[in-house]
């Protein structure tokens, strides 16, 4: 069963699913800067567009274009910045 | 502005956006078999999971695992078959 999630007044939206007991979402981040907290660790893969990302505790943003991934520890968080709508796959690890 | 789309009683859901004048959606196809019609030509890229696909007029289904793409002509259509929830990026060409 698929689940639609919406955050930040609809500027981040995703569709969640589970396969082989693993939770995953695919979604879109609209133009802006947003902070997400993590429960479980996550692997984020950009599939269209580009994100600037600063994991909590890091000094600077780093660019992740389509085709690249980053991981975020559990019970932590990260800032994302998009200058154009960008699509991602998020796997909960 | 992002747009949530839902089809087939929620068994296919996507989030649509536009970048550089190009419309794109990312979504999930739940377990089942579904037929989609096309207006504009589309490029579908599987980003998590695997789809069986039969473009209208083709004799047989062909497998598209994560990381592969197929294109569908405009004013046509295709059948998709998923044995587990599968995520895709759809670009309107």
N, CA and C atoms of all chains as a GROMACS GRO file, in nm:
protein
  558
    1UNK      N    1   0.084  -0.120   0.000
    1UNK     CA    2   0.000   0.000   0.000
    1UNK      C    3   0.087   0.126   0.000
    2UNK      N    4   0.058   0.214  -0.093
    2UNK     CA    5   0.140   0.335  -0.110
    2UNK      C    6   0.089   0.446  -0.019
    3UNK      N    7   0.180   0.532   0.024
    3UNK     CA    8   0.143   0.641   0.113
    3UNK      C    9   0.198   0.773   0.064
    4UNK      N   10   0.108   0.870   0.049
    4UNK     CA   11   0.149   1.004   0.006
    4UNK      C   12   0.183   1.089   0.128
    5UNK      N   13   0.301   1.151   0.127
    5UNK     CA   14   0.346   1.236   0.238
    5UNK      C   15   0.367   1.378   0.187
    6UNK      N   16   0.330   1.476   0.267
    6UNK     CA   17   0.352   1.615   0.226
    6UNK      C   18   0.409   1.694   0.342
    7UNK      N   19   0.509   1.775   0.314
    7UNK     CA   20   0.582   1.853   0.416
    7UNK      C   21   0.600   1.996   0.367
    8UNK      N   22   0.620   2.086   0.463
    8UNK     CA   23   0.653   2.226   0.428
    8UNK      C   24   0.550   2.285   0.330
    9UNK      N   25   0.421   2.277   0.370
    9UNK     CA   26   0.314   2.333   0.286
    9UNK      C   27   0.316   2.279   0.144
   10UNK      N   28   0.351   2.152   0.128
   10UNK     CA   29   0.346   2.088  -0.004
   10UNK      C   30   0.469   2.110  -0.088
   11UNK      N   31   0.572   2.177  -0.033
   11UNK     CA   32   0.693   2.203  -0.112
   11UNK      C   33   0.786   2.081  -0.116
   12UNK      N   34   0.761   1.986  -0.029
   12UNK     CA   35   0.828   1.855  -0.038
   12UNK      C   36   0.717   1.750  -0.031
   13UNK      N   37   0.710   1.663  -0.130
   13UNK     CA   38   0.609   1.558  -0.131
   13UNK      C   39   0.673   1.428  -0.175
   14UNK      N   40   0.623   1.319  -0.117
   14UNK     CA   41   0.679   1.188  -0.153
   14UNK      C   42   0.571   1.082  -0.154
   15UNK      N   43   0.604   0.968  -0.214
   15UNK     CA   44   0.520   0.849  -0.212
   15UNK      C   45   0.603   0.738  -0.151
   16UNK      N   46   0.552   0.679  -0.044
   16UNK     CA   47   0.627   0.576   0.029
   16UNK      C   48   0.577   0.437  -0.001
   17UNK      N   49   0.668   0.341   0.006
   17UNK     CA   50   0.630   0.200  -0.015
   17UNK      C   51   0.727   0.112   0.064
   18UNK      N   52   0.695  -0.016   0.067
   18UNK     CA   53   0.782  -0.111   0.136
   18UNK      C   54   0.806  -0.228   0.044
   19UNK      N   55   0.930  -0.271   0.031
   19UNK     CA   56   0.963  -0.388  -0.053
   19UNK      C   57   1.067  -0.470   0.020
   20UNK      N   58   1.040  -0.599   0.032
   20UNK     CA   59   1.131  -0.688   0.104
   20UNK      C   60   1.158  -0.637   0.246
   21UNK      N   61   1.055  -0.579   0.307
   21UNK     CA   62   1.067  -0.532   0.444
   21UNK      C   63   1.145  -0.403   0.460
   22UNK      N   64   1.183  -0.343   0.347
   22UNK     CA   65   1.262  -0.220   0.350
   22UNK      C   66   1.173  -0.102   0.309
   23UNK      N   67   1.168   0.004   0.390
   23UNK     CA   68   1.088   0.122   0.357
   23UNK      C   69   1.167   0.216   0.266
   24UNK      N   70   1.099   0.268   0.165
   24UNK     CA   71   1.160   0.358   0.068
   24UNK      C   72   1.058   0.464   0.031
   25UNK      N   73   1.104   0.585   0.001
   25UNK     CA   74   1.014   0.686  -0.056
   25UNK      C   75   1.078   0.743  -0.180
   26UNK      N   76   0.995   0.787  -0.275
   26UNK     CA   77   1.044   0.870  -0.386
   26UNK      C   78   0.969   1.001  -0.376
   27UNK      N   79   1.038   1.110  -0.401
   27UNK     CA   80   0.972   1.238  -0.383
   27UNK      C   81   1.040   1.349  -0.458
   28UNK      N   82   0.986   1.468  -0.436
   28UNK     CA   83   1.035   1.588  -0.503
   28UNK      C   84   1.052   1.698  -0.398
   29UNK      N   85   1.163   1.769  -0.408
   29UNK     CA   86   1.191   1.887  -0.326
   29UNK      C   87   1.182   2.009  -0.416
   30UNK      N   88   1.088   2.098  -0.384
   30UNK     CA   89   1.071   2.218  -0.466
   30UNK      C   90   1.179   2.321  -0.430
   31UNK      N   91   1.182   2.430  -0.502
   31UNK     CA   92   1.280   2.536  -0.479
   31UNK      C   93   1.274   2.584  -0.334
   32UNK      N   94   1.388   2.587  -0.266
   32UNK     CA   95   1.392   2.636  -0.129
   32UNK      C   96   1.496   2.562  -0.049
   33UNK      N   97   1.497   2.591   0.081
   33UNK     CA   98   1.589   2.523   0.172
   33UNK      C   99   1.508   2.465   0.286
   34UNK      N  100   1.536   2.340   0.320
   34UNK     CA  101   1.455   2.267   0.417
   34UNK      C  102   1.546   2.183   0.507
   35UNK      N  103   1.501   2.165   0.631
   35UNK     CA  104   1.575   2.078   0.723
   35UNK      C  105   1.492   1.955   0.754
   36UNK      N  106   1.554   1.838   0.745
   36UNK     CA  107   1.487   1.713   0.780
   36UNK      C  108   1.559   1.647   0.896
   37UNK      N  109   1.484   1.592   0.988
   37UNK     CA  110   1.541   1.509   1.093
   37UNK      C  111   1.532   1.362   1.052
   38UNK      N  112   1.625   1.282   1.099
   38UNK     CA  113   1.620   1.139   1.070
   38UNK      C  114   1.587   1.061   1.197
   39UNK      N  115   1.511   0.951   1.177
   39UNK     CA  116   1.494   0.853   1.283
   39UNK      C  117   1.594   0.742   1.254
   40UNK      N  118   1.557   0.655   1.158
   40UNK     CA  119   1.651   0.556   1.106
   40UNK      C  120   1.755   0.627   1.018
   41UNK      N  121   1.871   0.568   0.998
   41UNK     CA  122   1.965   0.619   0.898
   41UNK      C  123   1.901   0.614   0.759
   42UNK      N  124   1.940   0.706   0.671
   42UNK     CA  125   1.882   0.714   0.537
   42UNK      C  126   1.990   0.725   0.430
   43UNK      N  127   1.961   0.664   0.316
   43UNK     CA  128   2.042   0.691   0.196
   43UNK      C  129   1.955   0.767   0.096
   44UNK      N  130   1.998   0.886   0.058
   44UNK     CA  131   1.924   0.968  -0.038
   44UNK      C  132   1.998   0.964  -0.172
   45UNK      N  133   1.925   0.930  -0.278
   45UNK     CA  134   1.982   0.928  -0.413
   45UNK      C  135   1.906   1.029  -0.498
   46UNK      N  136   1.978   1.122  -0.558
   46UNK     CA  137   1.914   1.222  -0.645
   46UNK      C  138   1.892   1.157  -0.782
   47UNK      N  139   1.768   1.160  -0.831
   47UNK     CA  140   1.738   1.094  -0.959
   47UNK      C  141   1.703   1.193  -1.070
   48UNK      N  142   1.680   1.319  -1.036
   48UNK     CA  143   1.655   1.422  -1.138
   48UNK      C  144   1.680   1.557  -1.073
   49UNK      N  145   1.768   1.638  -1.131
   49UNK     CA  146   1.800   1.769  -1.076
   49UNK      C  147   1.927   1.766  -0.993
   50UNK      N  148   1.933   1.852  -0.893
   50UNK     CA  149   2.054   1.860  -0.808
   50UNK      C  150   2.018   1.919  -0.672
   51UNK      N  151   2.078   1.866  -0.567
   51UNK     CA  152   2.057   1.919  -0.432
   51UNK      C  153   2.188   1.969  -0.373
   52UNK      N  154   2.180   2.078  -0.295
   52UNK     CA  155   2.286   2.114  -0.203
   52UNK      C  156   2.250   2.051  -0.070
   53UNK      N  157   2.346   1.990  -0.004
   53UNK     CA  158   2.318   1.915   0.120
   53UNK      C  159   2.422   1.949   0.226
   54UNK      N  160   2.375   1.972   0.348
   54UNK     CA  161   2.463   1.988   0.462
   54UNK      C  162   2.410   1.899   0.574
   55UNK      N  163   2.482   1.791   0.599
   55UNK     CA  164   2.443   1.702   0.709
   55UNK      C  165   2.471   1.776   0.841
   56UNK      N  166   2.384   1.756   0.940
   56UNK     CA  167   2.400   1.825   1.069
   56UNK      C  168   2.544   1.810   1.118
   57UNK      N  169   2.603   1.921   1.155
   57UNK     CA  170   2.740   1.919   1.207
   57UNK      C  171   2.845   1.952   1.102
   58UNK      N  172   2.808   1.943   0.973
   58UNK     CA  173   2.904   1.977   0.867
   58UNK      C  174   2.911   2.129   0.852
   59UNK      N  175   3.024   2.178   0.804
   59UNK     CA  176   3.044   2.322   0.794
   59UNK      C  177   2.975   2.381   0.671
   60UNK      N  178   2.978   2.308   0.559
   60UNK     CA  179   2.936   2.368   0.432
   60UNK      C  180   2.842   2.276   0.356
   61UNK      N  181   2.767   2.335   0.262
   61UNK     CA  182   2.685   2.258   0.169
   61UNK      C  183   2.774   2.191   0.065
   62UNK      N  184   2.729   2.074   0.020
   62UNK     CA  185   2.800   2.001  -0.086
   62UNK      C  186   2.697   1.968  -0.194
   63UNK      N  187   2.737   1.970  -0.319
   63UNK     CA  188   2.644   1.949  -0.432
   63UNK      C  189   2.628   1.801  -0.464
   64UNK      N  190   2.503   1.756  -0.480
   64UNK     CA  191   2.473   1.619  -0.521
   64UNK      C  192   2.386   1.622  -0.646
   65UNK      N  193   2.447   1.607  -0.763
   65UNK     CA  194   2.369   1.604  -0.888
   65UNK      C  195   2.302   1.468  -0.908
   66UNK      N  196   2.211   1.462  -1.006
   66UNK     CA  197   2.141   1.337  -1.039
   66UNK      C  198   2.241   1.224  -1.058
   67UNK      N  199   2.209   1.110  -0.998
   67UNK     CA  200   2.296   0.994  -1.010
   67UNK      C  201   2.387   0.975  -0.891
   68UNK      N  202   2.388   1.071  -0.798
   68UNK     CA  203   2.473   1.059  -0.678
   68UNK      C  204   2.387   1.039  -0.553
   69UNK      N  205   2.452   0.991  -0.448
   69UNK     CA  206   2.384   0.957  -0.322
   69UNK      C  207   2.461   1.013  -0.203
   70UNK      N  208   2.390   1.031  -0.094
   70UNK     CA  209   2.457   1.058   0.034
   70UNK      C  210   2.381   0.985   0.143
   71UNK      N  211   2.449   0.959   0.254
   71UNK     CA  212   2.385   0.890   0.365
   71UNK      C  213   2.385   0.981   0.488
   72UNK      N  214   2.281   0.965   0.568
   72UNK     CA  215   2.264   1.047   0.688
   72UNK      C  216   2.247   0.953   0.807
   73UNK      N  217   2.320   0.975   0.914
   73UNK     CA  218   2.306   0.887   1.032
   73UNK      C  219   2.166   0.896   1.092
   74UNK      N  220   2.128   0.796   1.170
   74UNK     CA  221   2.003   0.800   1.242
   74UNK      C  222   2.006   0.904   1.354
   75UNK      N  223   1.887   0.947   1.397
   75UNK     CA  224   1.874   1.045   1.504
   75UNK      C  225   1.962   1.166   1.481
   76UNK      N  226   1.961   1.211   1.357
   76UNK     CA  227   2.042   1.325   1.316
   76UNK      C  228   1.955   1.410   1.222
   77UNK      N  229   2.015   1.471   1.122
   77UNK     CA  230   1.935   1.550   1.029
   77UNK      C  231   2.023   1.611   0.922
   78UNK      N  232   1.959   1.682   0.831
   78UNK     CA  233   2.033   1.746   0.722
   78UNK      C  234   1.951   1.859   0.662
   79UNK      N  235   2.024   1.959   0.609
   79UNK     CA  236   1.963   2.067   0.532
   79UNK      C  237   1.975   2.033   0.384
   80UNK      N  238   1.867   2.057   0.309
   80UNK     CA  239   1.875   2.045   0.163
   80UNK      C  240   1.835   2.178   0.102
   81UNK      N  241   1.896   2.208  -0.011
   81UNK     CA  242   1.873   2.334  -0.081
   81UNK      C  243   1.855   2.299  -0.228
   82UNK      N  244   1.744   2.342  -0.287
   82UNK     CA  245   1.719   2.315  -0.430
   82UNK      C  246   1.694   2.447  -0.501
   83UNK      N  247   1.764   2.469  -0.612
   83UNK     CA  248   1.740   2.591  -0.690
   83UNK      C  249   1.642   2.562  -0.804
   84UNK      N  250   1.605   2.436  -0.821
   84UNK     CA  251   1.499   2.394  -0.914
   84UNK      C  252   1.442   2.264  -0.856
   85UNK      N  253   1.318   2.229  -0.889
   85UNK     CA  254   1.259   2.107  -0.832
   85UNK      C  255   1.346   1.985  -0.861
   86UNK      N  256   1.368   1.905  -0.760
   86UNK     CA  257   1.464   1.794  -0.769
   86UNK      C  258   1.402   1.668  -0.710
   87UNK      N  259   1.419   1.556  -0.780
   87UNK     CA  260   1.359   1.430  -0.738
   87UNK      C  261   1.463   1.338  -0.676
   88UNK      N  262   1.417   1.259  -0.578
   88UNK     CA  263   1.507   1.173  -0.502
   88UNK      C  264   1.440   1.039  -0.469
   89UNK      N  265   1.524   0.942  -0.439
   89UNK     CA  266   1.480   0.817  -0.374
   89UNK      C  267   1.543   0.816  -0.236
   90UNK      N  268   1.464   0.792  -0.133
   90UNK     CA  269   1.515   0.784   0.004
   90UNK      C  270   1.494   0.642   0.057
   91UNK      N  271   1.604   0.575   0.090
   91UNK     CA  272   1.597   0.440   0.148
   91UNK      C  273   1.627   0.448   0.296
   92UNK      N  274   1.542   0.388   0.374
   92UNK     CA  275   1.564   0.382   0.519
   92UNK      C  276   1.646   0.258   0.547
   93UNK      N  277   1.761   0.277   0.612
   93UNK     CA  278   1.863   0.172   0.623
   93UNK      C  279   1.849   0.092   0.752
   94UNK      N  280   0.554   2.444  -0.835
   94UNK     CA  281   0.449   2.385  -0.753
   94UNK      C  282   0.434   2.236  -0.785
   95UNK      N  283   0.435   2.156  -0.679
   95UNK     CA  284   0.430   2.011  -0.696
   95UNK      C  285   0.285   1.964  -0.703
   96UNK      N  286   0.262   1.855  -0.775
   96UNK     CA  287   0.126   1.803  -0.789
   96UNK      C  288   0.123   1.654  -0.761
   97UNK      N  289   0.036   1.615  -0.669
   97UNK     CA  290   0.019   1.473  -0.637
   97UNK      C  291  -0.088   1.412  -0.727
   98UNK      N  292  -0.054   1.300  -0.792
   98UNK     CA  293  -0.147   1.232  -0.881
   98UNK      C  294  -0.172   1.091  -0.829
   99UNK      N  295  -0.296   1.046  -0.838
   99UNK     CA  296  -0.326   0.911  -0.793
   99UNK      C  297  -0.415   0.841  -0.897
  100UNK      N  298  -0.382   0.715  -0.927
  100UNK     CA  299  -0.450   0.638  -1.030
  100UNK      C  300  -0.481   0.498  -0.975
  101UNK      N  301  -0.578   0.432  -1.036
  101UNK     CA  302  -0.608   0.293  -1.004
  101UNK      C  303  -0.627   0.273  -0.853
  102UNK      N  304  -0.719   0.354  -0.794
  102UNK     CA  305  -0.748   0.343  -0.651
  102UNK      C  306  -0.624   0.354  -0.564
  103UNK      N  307  -0.531   0.439  -0.606
  103UNK     CA  308  -0.412   0.466  -0.524
  103UNK      C  309  -0.300   0.367  -0.542
  104UNK      N  310  -0.316   0.272  -0.636
  104UNK     CA  311  -0.210   0.172  -0.656
  104UNK      C  312  -0.096   0.226  -0.744
  105UNK      N  313  -0.121   0.337  -0.808
  105UNK     CA  314  -0.013   0.411  -0.876
  105UNK      C  315  -0.025   0.556  -0.830
  106UNK      N  316   0.083   0.609  -0.774
  106UNK     CA  317   0.082   0.748  -0.728
  106UNK      C  318   0.210   0.816  -0.770
  107UNK      N  319   0.201   0.945  -0.802
  107UNK     CA  320   0.320   1.018  -0.843
  107UNK      C  321   0.315   1.161  -0.792
  108UNK      N  322   0.431   1.226  -0.797
  108UNK     CA  323   0.444   1.369  -0.767
  108UNK      C  324   0.504   1.433  -0.892
  109UNK      N  325   0.433   1.531  -0.946
  109UNK     CA  326   0.477   1.595  -1.070
  109UNK      C  327   0.540   1.730  -1.046
  110UNK      N  328   0.633   1.767  -1.132
  110UNK     CA  329   0.697   1.899  -1.125
  110UNK      C  330   0.740   1.940  -1.264
  111UNK      N  331   0.786   2.066  -1.273
  111UNK     CA  332   0.833   2.116  -1.402
  111UNK      C  333   0.968   2.182  -1.379
  112UNK      N  334   1.066   2.151  -1.464
  112UNK     CA  335   1.198   2.215  -1.453
  112UNK      C  336   1.245   2.247  -1.594
  113UNK      N  337   1.288   2.370  -1.611
  113UNK     CA  338   1.331   2.415  -1.744
  113UNK      C  339   1.224   2.389  -1.850
  114UNK      N  340   1.098   2.409  -1.810
  114UNK     CA  341   0.988   2.394  -1.904
  114UNK      C  342   0.954   2.250  -1.939
  115UNK      N  343   1.021   2.155  -1.872
  115UNK     CA  344   1.000   2.013  -1.900
  115UNK      C  345   0.923   1.949  -1.785
  116UNK      N  346   0.811   1.880  -1.817
  116UNK     CA  347   0.732   1.814  -1.713
  116UNK      C  348   0.788   1.677  -1.682
  117UNK      N  349   0.793   1.646  -1.554
  117UNK     CA  350   0.846   1.518  -1.507
  117UNK      C  351   0.762   1.473  -1.389
  118UNK      N  352   0.747   1.343  -1.370
  118UNK     CA  353   0.687   1.291  -1.248
  118UNK      C  354   0.777   1.182  -1.191
  119UNK      N  355   0.773   1.167  -1.059
  119UNK     CA  356   0.834   1.049  -0.996
  119UNK      C  357   0.721   0.978  -0.922
  120UNK      N  358   0.721   0.847  -0.928
  120UNK     CA  359   0.609   0.778  -0.868
  120UNK      C  360   0.640   0.635  -0.836
  121UNK      N  361   0.536   0.567  -0.788
  121UNK     CA  362   0.547   0.427  -0.748
  121UNK      C  363   0.431   0.349  -0.809
  122UNK      N  364   0.461   0.232  -0.862
  122UNK     CA  365   0.362   0.138  -0.913
  122UNK      C  366   0.357   0.021  -0.816
  123UNK      N  367   0.241   0.000  -0.756
  123UNK     CA  368   0.225  -0.110  -0.659
  123UNK      C  369   0.207  -0.242  -0.736
  124UNK      N  370   0.202  -0.351  -0.662
  124UNK     CA  371   0.186  -0.484  -0.722
  124UNK      C  372   0.060  -0.488  -0.809
  125UNK      N  373   0.075  -0.533  -0.934
  125UNK     CA  374  -0.039  -0.545  -1.022
  125UNK      C  375  -0.001  -0.519  -1.165
  126UNK      N  376  -0.104  -0.514  -1.249
  126UNK     CA  377  -0.081  -0.485  -1.391
  126UNK      C  378  -0.173  -0.369  -1.430
  127UNK      N  379  -0.118  -0.270  -1.499
  127UNK     CA  380  -0.190  -0.147  -1.529
  127UNK      C  381  -0.161  -0.104  -1.672
  128UNK      N  382  -0.259  -0.039  -1.732
  128UNK     CA  383  -0.237   0.017  -1.866
  128UNK      C  384  -0.242   0.170  -1.860
  129UNK      N  385  -0.143   0.233  -1.921
  129UNK     CA  386  -0.140   0.380  -1.928
  129UNK      C  387  -0.146   0.424  -2.073
  130UNK      N  388  -0.222   0.527  -2.098
  130UNK     CA  389  -0.219   0.591  -2.229
  130UNK      C  390  -0.124   0.710  -2.227
  131UNK      N  391  -0.065   0.740  -2.339
  131UNK     CA  392   0.025   0.857  -2.348
  131UNK      C  393  -0.040   0.967  -2.431
  132UNK      N  394  -0.013   1.091  -2.392
  132UNK     CA  395  -0.044   1.207  -2.476
  132UNK      C  396   0.086   1.243  -2.547
  133UNK      N  397   0.174   1.311  -2.473
  133UNK     CA  398   0.310   1.336  -2.522
  133UNK      C  399   0.390   1.204  -2.514
  134UNK      N  400   0.496   1.193  -2.594
  134UNK     CA  401   0.588   1.079  -2.577
  134UNK      C  402   0.649   1.084  -2.437
  135UNK      N  403   0.684   0.970  -2.382
  135UNK     CA  404   0.740   0.962  -2.246
  135UNK      C  405   0.865   0.876  -2.243
  136UNK      N  406   0.956   0.914  -2.155
  136UNK     CA  407   1.067   0.826  -2.120
  136UNK      C  408   1.049   0.784  -1.975
  137UNK      N  409   1.039   0.654  -1.950
  137UNK     CA  410   1.024   0.601  -1.814
  137UNK      C  411   1.156   0.538  -1.771
  138UNK      N  412   1.206   0.578  -1.654
  138UNK     CA  413   1.328   0.522  -1.599
  138UNK      C  414   1.295   0.457  -1.465
  139UNK      N  415   1.327   0.330  -1.451
  139UNK     CA  416   1.302   0.260  -1.325
  139UNK      C  417   1.415   0.295  -1.228
  140UNK      N  418   1.380   0.344  -1.108
  140UNK     CA  419   1.483   0.387  -1.012
  140UNK      C  420   1.490   0.297  -0.889
  141UNK      N  421   1.392   0.210  -0.870
  141UNK     CA  422   1.395   0.114  -0.758
  141UNK      C  423   1.297   0.003  -0.791
  142UNK      N  424   1.344  -0.121  -0.792
  142UNK     CA  425   1.257  -0.234  -0.824
  142UNK      C  426   1.271  -0.277  -0.969
  143UNK      N  427   1.164  -0.330  -1.026
  143UNK     CA  428   1.166  -0.379  -1.165
  143UNK      C  429   1.025  -0.381  -1.222
  144UNK      N  430   1.012  -0.344  -1.348
  144UNK     CA  431   0.884  -0.348  -1.417
  144UNK      C  432   0.889  -0.442  -1.536
  145UNK      N  433   0.778  -0.513  -1.560
  145UNK     CA  434   0.754  -0.575  -1.690
  145UNK      C  435   0.675  -0.476  -1.773
  146UNK      N  436   0.714  -0.457  -1.899
  146UNK     CA  437   0.653  -0.354  -1.983
  146UNK      C  438   0.620  -0.411  -2.120
  147UNK      N  439   0.500  -0.379  -2.168
  147UNK     CA  440   0.462  -0.413  -2.307
  147UNK      C  441   0.402  -0.287  -2.369
  148UNK      N  442   0.480  -0.226  -2.458
  148UNK     CA  443   0.429  -0.108  -2.528
  148UNK      C  444   0.319  -0.154  -2.623
  149UNK      N  445   0.214  -0.072  -2.638
  149UNK     CA  446   0.101  -0.109  -2.725
  149UNK      C  447   0.152  -0.159  -2.861
  150UNK      N  448   0.103  -0.273  -2.902
  150UNK     CA  449   0.143  -0.328  -3.031
  150UNK      C  450   0.253  -0.433  -3.021
  151UNK      N  451   0.325  -0.434  -2.909
  151UNK     CA  452   0.431  -0.534  -2.890
  151UNK      C  453   0.369  -0.668  -2.851
  152UNK      N  454   0.439  -0.777  -2.883
  152UNK     CA  455   0.384  -0.910  -2.857
  152UNK      C  456   0.400  -0.951  -2.711
  153UNK      N  457   0.514  -0.915  -2.650
  153UNK     CA  458   0.547  -0.972  -2.519
  153UNK      C  459   0.594  -0.865  -2.421
  154UNK      N  460   0.588  -0.899  -2.293
  154UNK     CA  461   0.644  -0.814  -2.189
  154UNK      C  462   0.797  -0.825  -2.191
  155UNK      N  463   0.862  -0.714  -2.155
  155UNK     CA  464   1.008  -0.712  -2.145
  155UNK      C  465   1.042  -0.656  -2.006
  156UNK      N  466   1.149  -0.707  -1.945
  156UNK     CA  467   1.184  -0.667  -1.807
  156UNK      C  468   1.272  -0.542  -1.807
  157UNK      N  469   1.238  -0.446  -1.721
  157UNK     CA  470   1.319  -0.325  -1.702
  157UNK      C  471   1.355  -0.312  -1.554
  158UNK      N  472   1.474  -0.355  -1.516
  158UNK     CA  473   1.518  -0.341  -1.377
  158UNK      C  474   1.564  -0.198  -1.347
  159UNK      N  475   1.584  -0.169  -1.219
  159UNK     CA  476   1.631  -0.036  -1.175
  159UNK      C  477   1.754   0.004  -1.255
  160UNK      N  478   1.756   0.127  -1.301
  160UNK     CA  479   1.869   0.178  -1.378
  160UNK      C  480   1.846   0.175  -1.528
  161UNK      N  481   1.735   0.115  -1.572
  161UNK     CA  482   1.707   0.108  -1.715
  161UNK      C  483   1.585   0.195  -1.751
  162UNK      N  484   1.574   0.227  -1.878
  162UNK     CA  485   1.469   0.317  -1.929
  162UNK      C  486   1.402   0.258  -2.053
  163UNK      N  487   1.281   0.302  -2.077
  163UNK     CA  488   1.217   0.273  -2.206
  163UNK      C  489   1.137   0.397  -2.246
  164UNK      N  490   1.113   0.409  -2.377
  164UNK     CA  491   1.038   0.523  -2.427
  164UNK      C  492   0.910   0.476  -2.493
  165UNK      N  493   0.806   0.558  -2.482
  165UNK     CA  494   0.674   0.525  -2.537
  165UNK      C  495   0.634   0.639  -2.630
  166UNK      N  496   0.589   0.608  -2.750
  166UNK     CA  497   0.546   0.714  -2.843
  166UNK      C  498   0.426   0.790  -2.788
  167UNK      N  499   0.404   0.910  -2.840
  167UNK     CA  500   0.285   0.986  -2.804
  167UNK      C  501   0.159   0.922  -2.861
  168UNK      N  502   0.044   0.956  -2.800
  168UNK     CA  503  -0.085   0.905  -2.847
  168UNK      C  504  -0.083   0.753  -2.863
  169UNK      N  505  -0.022   0.689  -2.764
  169UNK     CA  506  -0.009   0.544  -2.764
  169UNK      C  507  -0.034   0.497  -2.621
  170UNK      N  508   0.034   0.392  -2.579
  170UNK     CA  509   0.015   0.346  -2.442
  170UNK      C  510   0.103   0.227  -2.414
  171UNK      N  511   0.095   0.180  -2.289
  171UNK     CA  512   0.177   0.065  -2.250
  171UNK      C  513   0.116  -0.003  -2.128
  172UNK      N  514   0.141  -0.134  -2.117
  172UNK     CA  515   0.107  -0.210  -1.997
  172UNK      C  516   0.230  -0.221  -1.910
  173UNK      N  517   0.211  -0.204  -1.779
  173UNK     CA  518   0.319  -0.230  -1.684
  173UNK      C  519   0.272  -0.334  -1.585
  174UNK      N  520   0.368  -0.415  -1.540
  174UNK     CA  521   0.339  -0.524  -1.447
  174UNK      C  522   0.446  -0.519  -1.340
  175UNK      N  523   0.405  -0.512  -1.213
  175UNK     CA  524   0.500  -0.508  -1.102
  175UNK      C  525   0.469  -0.622  -1.007
  176UNK      N  526   0.571  -0.700  -0.971
  176UNK     CA  527   0.550  -0.807  -0.873
  176UNK      C  528   0.588  -0.760  -0.733
  177UNK      N  529   0.643  -0.637  -0.724
  177UNK     CA  530   0.670  -0.570  -0.596
  177UNK      C  531   0.666  -0.421  -0.627
  178UNK      N  532   0.639  -0.336  -0.527
  178UNK     CA  533   0.629  -0.192  -0.555
  178UNK      C  534   0.757  -0.141  -0.620
  179UNK      N  535   0.741  -0.062  -0.724
  179UNK     CA  536   0.854  -0.019  -0.806
  179UNK      C  537   0.845   0.130  -0.833
  180UNK      N  538   0.958   0.200  -0.820
  180UNK     CA  539   0.960   0.345  -0.837
  180UNK      C  540   1.020   0.384  -0.972
  181UNK      N  541   0.969   0.492  -1.027
  181UNK     CA  542   1.010   0.537  -1.161
  181UNK      C  543   1.018   0.688  -1.168
  182UNK      N  544   1.092   0.736  -1.268
  182UNK     CA  545   1.088   0.876  -1.311
  182UNK      C  546   1.029   0.876  -1.452
  183UNK      N  547   0.928   0.959  -1.475
  183UNK     CA  548   0.866   0.970  -1.608
  183UNK      C  549   0.890   1.110  -1.662
  184UNK      N  550   0.962   1.117  -1.774
  184UNK     CA  551   0.986   1.247  -1.840
  184UNK      C  552   0.898   1.257  -1.963
  185UNK      N  553   0.829   1.369  -1.974
  185UNK     CA  554   0.746   1.395  -2.093
  185UNK      C  555   0.834   1.464  -2.195
  186UNK      N  556   0.843   1.403  -2.313
  186UNK     CA  557   0.945   1.443  -2.412
  186UNK      C  558   0.891   1.548  -2.510
   0.00000   0.00000   0.00000
